[in-house]
Amino acid sequence: MKTYLSISVFVFWYSIGHLFAQDTSHVTAQGTLPDNHLLFSLHLLNDKLEGANEYLEGFKVSMDLPHRYLQQGLDGDSLLSAVRNREIRGTLTYPNGKTTPIKYEVVHHRETEDIYMKTTLGYFLWESVAIRNDTLFFVIDWWYCPPARKVDLETLELAEQLLGNPNNWHKNDDRKCEDDIESNRWSLFCALKYASIEIMGEYNHHNTAMQTVRFVIDDIIPAHGFEHTLMDYNNSPLTKHENILNVIDVAQKRVKQELEKIDN
């Protein structure tokens, strides 16, 4: 059962073609969000927007803005234009102080333009956006699963090949995959990560192939309490080799069904 957060914020749901409305009289001052949706507020300081989500302790997000877009203050149209032109980069800062780059891109997923925030934690779609007093607000679905593509099915097929022989599976996943590659003995997570890079040419922690496997595990073991779903399921004393192949098989069927719906 989902819980909901009550958020006091200047925010509205959108089609990105009207992302920053001129008339904001219809914008609500308060909304409710599912527990997997996180509200970020980024404040403008010089040529940088920087901020965080109050519930995601220790993580910070920034956007470096071209100075020419800020001559008249923070403006929605200019911000969107800069993202379209791929002129904006940023930084994700972890609680331990480690930093990693962020790429902001305009993508086409829902018959309109959307903004993607591409990080090492995953690729997150902006679900809502507003600007007030030089502060940018946006919401991301932390558990977002992109629409299925053929490469997701190919990724699952390659992971299945890697794990097909019981001798090539191990139950000691630490989410560090270099030794898996060297030994050709794979955990569920590392097989999916390696397959993602091989097939897609890049690694997205929340790509559809990996997310679908996570969702299958969620269905098999409701309220499992795993901190890292793929690693903890792999390492569980109750998980056998046949279970690993089964979750991949079910994930393949779900992706195939989604692809068939898209084709039709």
C-alpha positions in Angstrom: 0.0 0.0 0.0 1.5 3.3 -1.0 1.9 6.2 1.3 1.6 9.8 0.3 3.5 13.0 1.1 1.9 16.3 1.4 4.0 18.9 -0.3 3.6 22.7 -0.3 5.2 23.8 -3.5 4.6 25.8 -6.6 4.3 22.9 -9.0 2.1 21.6 -11.8 1.8 18.6 -14.0 2.6 19.2 -17.6 3.1 18.5 -21.2 6.5 19.9 -21.9 5.3 21.9 -24.8 3.7 24.1 -22.1 6.3 23.4 -19.5 6.6 26.9 -18.1 3.2 28.5 -18.4 2.9 32.3 -18.6 -0.4 32.3 -16.7 0.3 30.5 -13.4 -3.1 31.2 -11.8 -4.1 27.6 -12.2 -1.0 26.3 -10.6 -1.8 24.6 -7.3 0.1 25.5 -4.1 -0.1 22.1 -2.6 -0.1 18.5 -4.0 0.3 14.9 -2.9 2.9 12.6 -4.4 3.4 8.8 -4.2 6.2 7.8 -1.9 8.4 6.9 -4.9 8.2 10.4 -6.3 10.8 12.9 -5.0 10.6 16.6 -5.2 13.8 18.6 -5.8 14.2 22.3 -5.3 17.3 23.9 -7.0 18.3 27.5 -6.0 20.0 29.9 -8.4 23.4 31.2 -7.3 25.6 32.9 -9.9 25.5 30.6 -12.9 24.5 27.5 -11.1 21.3 25.9 -9.8 21.9 23.6 -6.8 19.7 21.8 -4.4 18.3 18.6 -3.1 15.3 16.6 -2.0 14.6 16.8 1.7 13.9 13.1 2.0 17.0 11.9 0.1 19.5 12.8 2.8 23.0 13.8 1.7 22.4 13.8 -2.1 22.8 17.1 -4.0 22.0 18.0 -7.6 23.4 20.9 -9.6 22.9 22.4 -13.1 25.6 24.6 -14.7 23.8 27.3 -16.8 25.2 29.3 -19.7 25.5 32.9 -18.5 23.7 34.3 -21.5 20.5 32.5 -20.5 20.4 34.3 -17.2 20.6 37.9 -18.2 17.0 38.5 -17.1 16.9 35.9 -14.3 16.0 32.3 -14.4 13.5 31.8 -17.3 11.7 28.6 -18.3 11.9 29.0 -22.1 15.7 29.7 -21.9 16.3 26.8 -19.6 14.4 24.4 -21.9 16.3 25.8 -24.9 19.6 25.2 -23.2 18.6 21.6 -22.4 17.5 21.0 -26.0 20.9 22.3 -27.2 22.7 20.1 -24.7 24.4 23.1 -23.2 23.6 22.1 -19.6 25.6 19.7 -17.5 25.6 19.2 -13.8 26.9 17.2 -10.9 25.4 14.6 -8.5 27.1 14.7 -5.1 26.8 11.6 -2.9 26.5 11.7 0.9 30.2 10.7 1.2 31.2 13.7 -1.0 31.9 11.7 -4.2 30.7 13.5 -7.3 29.6 12.2 -10.7 28.5 14.1 -13.8 24.8 14.6 -14.8 23.6 15.0 -18.4 20.4 16.8 -19.1 18.6 15.9 -22.3 15.3 16.4 -24.0 13.8 13.1 -25.0 10.6 11.9 -26.7 8.9 9.2 -24.7 5.2 10.1 -24.3 4.4 11.7 -27.7 5.9 14.9 -26.4 9.2 16.3 -25.2 10.4 15.4 -21.8 13.6 16.2 -19.8 15.8 13.3 -18.8 18.3 13.7 -15.9 21.0 11.1 -16.7 23.1 10.0 -13.7 25.0 7.0 -12.5 22.1 6.1 -10.3 19.8 5.9 -13.3 18.0 8.1 -15.9 15.2 10.1 -14.3 12.3 11.7 -16.1 11.1 15.1 -14.9 7.5 14.6 -14.0 6.6 18.2 -13.1 8.3 21.5 -13.1 7.9 25.1 -12.0 10.0 28.2 -11.4 9.5 30.7 -8.5 11.8 33.4 -7.2 14.8 32.0 -9.1 14.2 28.5 -7.7 13.5 25.5 -10.0 11.2 22.8 -8.7 10.9 19.3 -10.4 9.7 15.9 -9.4 11.2 12.6 -10.4 9.9 9.1 -10.1 12.7 7.3 -8.3 11.5 4.0 -9.5 10.8 5.1 -13.1 10.9 2.4 -15.8 11.3 3.6 -19.4 9.1 2.2 -22.2 10.4 -1.1 -23.5 12.7 -1.3 -26.5 14.1 -4.2 -28.5 17.5 -3.6 -26.8 15.9 -4.4 -23.4 14.9 -7.8 -24.7 18.3 -8.4 -26.2 19.9 -7.4 -22.9 17.8 -10.0 -21.0 18.6 -12.6 -23.6 22.4 -12.0 -23.2 22.1 -12.1 -19.4 20.3 -15.4 -19.6 23.1 -16.8 -21.8 25.7 -15.6 -19.3 23.8 -17.3 -16.4 22.5 -20.3 -18.4 25.1 -22.8 -17.0 24.9 -23.3 -13.2 28.7 -23.3 -13.1 28.6 -19.7 -14.4 26.4 -18.4 -11.5 27.7 -17.4 -8.1 25.9 -16.4 -4.9 28.4 -13.9 -3.5 27.4 -10.6 -5.3 29.0 -7.5 -4.0 27.9 -5.3 -7.0 31.5 -5.1 -8.1 31.6 -6.8 -11.5 35.3 -6.9 -12.6 35.9 -10.3 -11.0 32.7 -11.6 -12.6 33.9 -10.6 -16.0 37.4 -12.1 -15.4 36.1 -15.4 -14.1 33.0 -15.7 -16.3 31.0 -16.5 -13.1 28.1 -14.0 -12.8 25.7 -12.7 -10.2 22.3 -11.6 -11.4 23.2 -8.0 -11.1 26.5 -8.2 -12.8 25.1 -10.3 -15.7 22.4 -7.7 -16.3 24.9 -4.8 -15.9 27.4 -6.4 -18.3 24.7 -7.3 -20.8 23.3 -3.7 -20.7 26.7 -2.2 -21.5 27.3 -4.8 -24.3 23.9 -4.3 -25.9 23.1 -0.6 -25.2 26.6 0.8 -25.2 26.0 2.5 -21.8 24.9 1.6 -18.3 21.6 2.9 -16.9 21.0 1.5 -13.4 17.2 1.9 -14.0 17.0 0.7 -17.6 13.9 -1.3 -18.5 15.6 -4.7 -18.5 16.9 -4.3 -15.0 13.8 -2.6 -13.7 11.6 -5.4 -15.1 13.7 -8.0 -13.3 13.4 -6.0 -10.1 9.6 -5.8 -10.5 9.4 -9.6 -11.1 11.2 -10.2 -7.8 8.9 -7.7 -6.1 5.9 -9.8 -7.3 7.5 -13.1 -6.3 8.5 -11.9 -2.8 6.2 -9.1 -1.8 7.5 -6.8 1.0 10.9 -8.5 0.8 12.7 -5.6 2.4 15.8 -6.0 0.1 18.1 -3.0 0.2 19.5 -3.9 -3.2 16.9 -6.0 -4.9 19.1 -7.8 -7.5 22.0 -8.4 -5.2 20.0 -9.5 -2.2 17.8 -11.8 -4.2 20.9 -13.4 -5.8 22.5 -13.9 -2.4 19.4 -15.1 -0.6 19.8 -18.7 0.8 16.4 -19.5 -0.7 17.4 -18.5 -4.2 18.5 -21.4 -6.5 19.9 -21.3 -10.0 16.5 -22.2 -11.5 15.0 -19.2 -9.7 17.5 -16.8 -11.3 16.6 -18.1 -14.8 13.0 -17.9 -13.9 13.0 -14.2 -13.0 14.8 -13.4 -16.3 12.4 -15.6 -18.3 9.3 -13.8 -16.7 11.0 -10.4 -17.4 11.5 -11.4 -21.0 7.9 -12.3 -21.4 6.8 -9.0 -19.9 9.1 -7.0 -22.2 7.9 -9.0 -25.2 4.2 -8.2 -24.3 5.0 -4.5 -24.0 6.8 -4.5 -27.4 3.8 -6.2 -29.0 1.5 -3.6 -27.6 3.7 -0.8 -28.9 3.9 -2.5 -32.4 0.1 -2.7 -32.5 
